[in-house]
Amino acid sequence: MSKFSYLYADPSVGGFSASLAAKMNDGSGSGPTPYGTYDRDTSFVSESVDVCKWTARRLGHPVMQLEFSSGSIWACFEEAVSEYSLHINNYNIKNWLWESYGADDKISGSGWSNEDTASITMGTGSATVTHGHLGTAFHLSKQYGEATNIGGELTLHTGSLALTASKQVYDLQTESNISSSHAGKRLEIQRVFNMGPSAITRFYDPFAGSFEQRNMLDAFGMSNTAPAVTYMMRPISHDISRAQAIETNDLIRKSAYSFELVNNKLRIFPRPSADDTGDKIWFHYYVRDEQVSTTRNSTANKITDPSNIPYKFITYEEINAAGRQWIRKFTLALAKELLGIIRSKYASLPLPNGEVTMDGEALKAEGREEKTMLLEELKEFLDSVTLVERSRAEADTAAANQELLARSPLQIYIG
């Protein structure tokens, strides 16, 4: 087929819309662009016609014929927008990936699927920065919470054992009421509730009696209060000193309430008396197997790496003037390379008295050189405005201000 069957002619918005409608309605058309990522963006549609005409003029039309149709330039325009979107998204990922790590809005699978062979659901999206939420530090804090019994992902179990007169040592795996599924397993005891009466209940109260007053308070469920400290106007430090004195006395002169834990065998102090028989001591524990074998799934169905962070192709309408100018230049570079490839196939055309040599190789080289230059320019600019560079610039500014202030003369005040 003659190459003259594919010649450029200025397009129109109506032609773009008609091609899109034919593809979406009955599939009879191939669509104005290969992927159709931005075909529903009105800014892209109107700009595509102007970019197409501008690119054609820069390539010599109408003085020179162009051996491709407007659809080829539209494909270059779509690629240029996607290339720009790629680098902007990479910039955002570089700055905000760890702020987004573990977030719920991961996109994968059908979220990236195509619709009617056009990536309509795949683009377009917003470049809005994700708000930070501690990232990996949040997940690590759960494990610290388990160690301090204030959170985490493991279940903190509760158990108890009944006291027997004169018996101090109890096997928590066989003599307590822990779950049958935990029997014979290694337990990690976190807390044992073996505590003596509160020191405040033994404060001497000269106004209401001592032992009788304590018994009355115990009977009414108010064993942790005493009128001696509730109604007397004394500094709080006085009450604290009295409580510490009572607790120190119990520790040194008596068998203080305590326990010893060895191999899941609990030795309690003091030795239970006959009056203690039937009373219970409660404890909290983890199961060692659950701590070791539990699979941490904090990032299941969440953002884990650059491949599933939810940045889509940027809507062309949201791109500013600087970005659009870069896209136009990149479209021209792509069109030059494409036209060079086409003309390289027909290196020369025979004429009656000689032949005409085509400039395909020169166009290819020029287009690729411009592409490389534009990509390097964009990458250098984005690298210069990262968060790391901002911190470095702020540090340099602070250092310069300090140096300037150091050279400023100081006034002498005579009082």
Residue pairs with C-beta under 8 A, 6 or more apart in sequence:
3 67
3 342
3 346
4 65
6 67
6 68
6 69
7 65
7 66
7 67
7 69
8 56
8 61
8 65
8 66
8 67
8 68
8 69
8 70
8 73
9 69
9 70
10 52
10 53
10 56
10 70
11 48
11 49
11 52
11 53
11 70
11 74
12 49
13 45
13 46
13 49
15 32
15 70
16 32
16 45
16 48
16 49
16 74
17 45
18 29
19 29
19 30
19 31
19 32
20 29
20 31
20 32
20 36
20 39
20 40
21 29
22 28
22 29
23 29
23 30
23 31
23 36
23 116
23 118
24 116
27 116
31 39
31 117
31 118
32 39
32 48
32 71
32 74
33 39
33 71
33 74
33 75
33 77
33 78
34 75
34 78
35 78
35 82
35 114
35 118
35 119
36 116
36 117
36 118
36 119
36 120
37 78
37 81
37 82
37 118
37 119
37 120
37 122
37 123
37 124
37 313
38 44
38 78
38 81
38 123
38 124
38 313
38 315
38 316
39 45
39 118
39 120
40 120
41 124
41 315
41 316
41 317
42 317
43 315
43 316
43 317
44 81
44 316
44 317
47 77
47 316
47 324
48 74
48 77
51 73
51 77
51 327
51 328
51 331
52 70
52 73
52 74
52 77
54 328
54 332
55 73
55 76
55 77
55 328
55 331
55 332
55 335
56 66
56 70
56 73
58 332
59 66
59 332
59 335
59 336
59 339
60 66
66 339
67 339
67 342
67 343
67 346
68 338
68 339
68 342
72 335
72 338
73 331
73 335
76 331
76 334
76 335
76 338
77 327
77 331
79 331
79 334
80 327
80 328
80 330
80 331
80 334
81 313
81 314
81 316
81 319
81 327
82 123
82 313
83 330
83 375
84 314
84 319
84 323
84 326
84 327
84 330
84 378
85 123
85 313
85 314
87 375
87 378
87 379
87 382
88 127
88 314
88 323
88 382
89 127
89 311
89 314
90 382
91 382
91 386
92 127
92 129
92 311
93 306
93 309
93 311
94 386
95 129
95 386
95 387
96 129
96 130
96 132
97 303
97 305
97 306
97 309
98 135
98 136
99 130
99 131
99 132
99 133
99 135
100 130
100 135
100 303
100 309
101 135
101 136
101 299
101 303
101 304
102 133
102 135
102 136
102 138
102 139
102 298
102 299
102 302
102 303
102 304
103 130
103 133
103 302
103 303
104 301
104 302
105 130
105 303
105 310
106 301
106 302
106 303
106 304
106 308
106 309
106 310
107 308
107 309
107 310
107 312
108 308
110 121
111 121
111 310
112 121
112 122
113 121
113 122
114 120
114 121
114 122
115 121
119 313
122 312
122 313
123 312
123 313
123 315
124 312
124 313
124 314
124 315
124 316
125 310
125 311
125 312
125 313
125 314
125 315
126 312
126 314
126 315
126 318
127 311
127 314
127 318
134 141
139 296
139 298
139 299
141 151
142 151
142 152
142 153
142 298
143 152
145 151
145 152
146 152
146 153
146 154
146 286
146 291
149 156
149 190
149 191
149 284
153 294
153 296
153 298
154 286
154 290
154 291
154 294
155 286
155 290
156 190
156 284
156 285
156 286
157 178
157 179
157 182
157 284
157 285
157 286
157 287
158 282
158 283
158 284
158 285
159 172
159 176
159 177
159 178
159 282
159 283
159 285
160 176
160 177
160 280
160 281
160 282
160 283
161 170
161 172
161 175
161 176
161 177
161 266
161 280
161 281
161 283
162 278
162 279
162 280
163 268
163 272
163 276
163 277
163 278
163 279
163 280
163 281
164 272
164 277
165 272
165 273
165 274
165 276
165 277
166 271
166 272
166 273
167 271
167 272
168 267
168 268
168 269
168 271
168 272
169 265
169 266
169 267
170 176
170 265
170 266
170 268
171 264
171 265
171 266
172 178
172 187
172 189
172 264
172 265
172 266
172 283
172 285
173 182
173 183
173 184
173 185
173 187
173 264
174 183
176 283
178 187
178 285
182 287
185 287
185 288
185 289
186 264
186 287
186 288
186 289
187 264
187 285
187 286
187 287
187 288
188 285
188 286
188 287
188 288
188 291
189 261
189 264
189 266
189 283
189 284
189 285
190 283
190 284
190 285
190 286
191 283
191 284
192 259
192 261
192 266
192 281
192 282
192 283
193 281
193 282
193 283
194 257
194 258
194 259
194 268
194 269
194 281
195 257
196 250
196 256
196 257
197 223
198 223
198 224
199 242
199 243
199 244
199 246
199 247
200 224
200 225
200 226
200 229
200 239
200 243
201 214
201 217
201 218
201 223
201 224
201 225
201 226
202 214
202 246
203 226
203 228
203 229
203 239
203 242
203 243
203 246
204 210
204 228
205 213
205 226
205 227
205 228
206 228
207 227
207 228
208 227
208 228
213 226
213 227
214 223
214 226
217 223
217 225
217 226
229 239
250 256
250 257
254 270
255 269
255 270
255 271
256 269
256 270
257 269
257 270
258 268
258 269
259 266
259 267
259 268
259 269
260 266
260 267
260 269
261 267
266 281
266 283
268 281
272 279
303 309
303 310
316 324
319 327
326 374
326 377
326 378
329 370
329 374
330 371
330 374
332 370
333 367
333 368
333 370
333 371
333 374
334 367
334 371
335 367
336 363
336 364
336 366
336 367
336 370
337 363
337 364
337 367
337 368
337 371
338 367
339 360
339 363
339 367
340 359
340 360
340 361
340 362
340 363
340 364
340 365
340 366
340 367
341 360
341 364
342 360
343 358
343 359
343 360
343 363
344 358
344 360
344 361
344 364
345 360
346 358
346 360
347 357
347 358
347 360
348 355
348 356
348 357
348 358
349 355
349 356
349 358
383 389
